[in-house]
Amino acid sequence: EELELTTGMLGSWTSGAIINSLFDITIWYISACPCCQIGGTLYMNTTCSRLGANIANVLVVLFTFMCLVVVMYRVHLENEG
């Protein structure tokens, strides 16, 4: 069985890869939080030392949940019609 590659599929894969890359870069930047690193403005504040990593964790859980809801909704629509 051959896979037919359409422009829609190619566009979806390309845009999905770009969005995924931007999300990854954002998560890495937030996790590294330059203001909390050595020499940063909030380095001496111990409550902020893990702020970037905690925000990144919350974002990842939120986006995972949102993707799960979208997939479940899509499955529901496929089974309904």
N, C-alpha and C positions, 0 to 999 in steps of 0.2 A: 504494500500500500504506500503510495507516494503522498507526500505532504505538499499541498498547494500553497505557495507563498503569495499572498496578495499584498497590495499596497497598504491596506488597512492593518493587516497583521504586522507588517514591517513598521508602520507608524506607531502601533501600540507598543511593540517591543522597544523601539527607539525611545519613545517618550517615557516609558516605564523605566528604562535604564537610566535616563537623565534624571528623572525624579528620584530614583533610588540613590544615585550618586550624590545629588544635592542633599538629600536627607542624611546620608552617611557623613558627608563633610560637616553638616550642621551639628550632628551629634558629637563628632570628634571635637569640634571647636568648643561646644558648650562643656563637654567633659574636661577639656584642658583649661577652660576658663582663665584667660591670661591675668585677670585681676586677682586671682587667688594663688597664682604661682609665686615662687620665690622672687621678691622684688616688686611684686604687684601691690596695688593699693590696699587690698584686703587681706594680704598675707598674714598679718599679725592677728586678725580676727579669727579665732578658732571656729566660730559657728559658720563661717563662710567657706571654710577650707574644703568642704565636700559639696558645696552648693551646686556647682556645675554638674557633677556626677549624679546628684539626686534629681536635678531637673531633667537630665538626659534619660534617667531611668523612668521617670514619670512619662516623658514623651514617648518612649519606646512602648511602654505598656498601653498607653492611650492609642497609639497608632495600630498596635497589634489588635486591640479590641475593635477598633473601627474597621480594620480589614476583615476581621472575622465576621462582623455584622454584615458587611457588604457581600462576602462570599455566601453566607447563610441566606441572605435575601435573594441572591442570584439563583441559588439552588431551589429555593421556594418558588421563584418565578418559573424556572425550568420544569419543575414537577407539576405546577398548576396548569400550564398550557400545553 
